[in-house]
Amino acid sequence: MAVTAAGAQKTAETVEAVFRIESARIIAGVTRVVRDVGIAEEIAQDALVAALEQWPESGVPDRPGAWLMATAKHRAIDLVRRRETYARKLAEVGRTLEDAPPPEEPAGPDDIDDDLLRLIFTACHPVLSTDARIALTLRLLGGLTTEEIARAFLAAEPTVAQRIVRAKRGLARAGVAFEVPYGADRAERLGSVLEVIYLVFNEGYAATAGDDLVRPALCEDALRLARVLQGLMPAEPEVHGLAALLEFQASRIPARTGPGGEPVLLADQNRSRWNGLLMRRGVEALHRAGGGPYGPYTLQAAIAACHARAGRYEDTDWATIAALYAQLARLTPSPVVELNRAVALSMAEGPSAGLALVDALRDEPALKDYHLLPSVRGDLLARLGRHEEACDEFERAAGMTRNARERELLLDRADRARAGRP
């Protein structure tokens, strides 16, 4: 039966949608066979091409994800047989391959999840640089194309492509095992995974450069990965803590920008636009993180929960937030945490208390190019009526940020300070 152009286009769209959903699981399952994420991704792409060629004629299978997985695994096993002596590889892949074809679908949900967890830990391995881990994670687990990753991070596509290629080679060269770490290594490796998801979300929530303050697609990718990790590691409190933090932060995204994309400060946000479902998910995830002692992501989630509980900005429990930041500073000392504590302290005890803490950070090398330091200082000075000094700080912050929307906001605040307005 002849395939119409419209039918072929619809099938192609179905193939691409299914592959986008299933690609991470397929790559994970194939990696268990070939033990190389780069080769596994190529085989998964081969399965996608096979579907694009066959489904327009044969129709979309009842279980398209299982079809793609089975096709990819068949090709992976063929590759193993071609590249290695059969007897030697049987020990790794399993003697059952000699007598029976691979299953047409994964053995069960647990197998898929185990492989997916192995892939997450592999893509986020500390042997790779942070940028490489982020790019590889978005490629293998987020299903993003190189072009989409480049666009999200305002990077050149060839640069991102090379970063991904080098990451795959780096894993192969280092002989990184396709496994879930246990014992003493687990905490460090899990920290690396959580950091990658956190950084991806943050780049979407407060873009460091470009014309947009928020890039929701990156936030959605990070939130999806955090939820997947919750399902795979339900006994890890910090996994739930990170998920809670991202749910709370994502709930505020609709209110963070105005009609023209301009930033809206927390004090001015319309809280009726905060997403109630995401806030409820945040509360649930925070509950699943347990009663303590809290890790850094769970502490940040507890801070975000304080904001979520406040029906109005004036109702915010700033004293509790300042105390939580103090706990976070003891757990993970950081000048950025101290800056955030200064903001909370200024709201709980007055701007003078916050300014004293901020001034102690002015010579901190890590904050030398951090635009939020002069931005916060400008806000505190304005609240104290020191408008000329506040104007200087806002202008300095505007000159440091690479985000166009933030620059506009800071210059507007400089103008308002110059005119003696809050």
Number of C-alpha atoms within 10 A of each C-alpha: 5 7 10 10 10 9 14 17 14 12 20 19 13 17 21 16 12 15 23 15 14 19 25 25 25 30 28 30 28 28 25 23 18 20 20 22 25 19 17 25 21 15 24 29 18 16 23 22 13 14 26 19 13 13 17 20 15 10 12 16 12 8 9 17 20 17 18 27 27 21 23 26 30 19 18 23 18 11 15 17 16 10 10 11 10 13 11 10 14 16 9 12 16 10 13 10 12 12 7 8 11 16 13 14 15 19 10 8 9 11 13 17 19 18 23 26 21 20 26 24 21 28 29 26 22 17 15 19 13 16 15 25 26 23 27 30 27 26 20 24 24 21 19 18 16 22 14 15 23 18 13 19 20 13 12 13 17 12 12 22 18 13 20 24 14 15 24 21 15 16 20 15 9 10 11 15 16 23 17 18 16 9 6 8 10 13 13 12 19 20 14 19 24 20 18 22 26 21 17 22 25 19 20 24 23 18 23 19 16 16 15 18 22 24 18 18 13 24 26 19 19 27 23 17 20 25 19 16 22 21 14 16 15 13 13 16 23 25 29 29 29 30 32 34 26 32 30 30 24 22 22 24 19 17 20 23 18 11 7 6 13 18 20 14 11 13 10 12 19 15 20 12 13 20 18 15 12 18 24 16 17 29 22 15 26 28 15 19 26 16 10 9 9 19 19 17 25 28 24 21 28 24 21 21 21 17 21 23 13 13 11 15 15 10 11 17 17 21 15 16 26 23 15 18 25 19 17 22 18 11 13 12 12 12 19 16 16 20 24 21 24 27 24 24 25 22 21 18 13 15 21 17 17 23 23 13 18 23 15 12 18 15 10 10 10 12 16 13 12 14 21 19 23 25 23 22 27 29 24 25 21 26 18 15 15 16 24 16 16 29 27 17 26 30 20 19 25 26 13 16 19 15 17 18 21 24 20 14 17 24 18 16 24 30 17 16 25 18 12 15 13 14
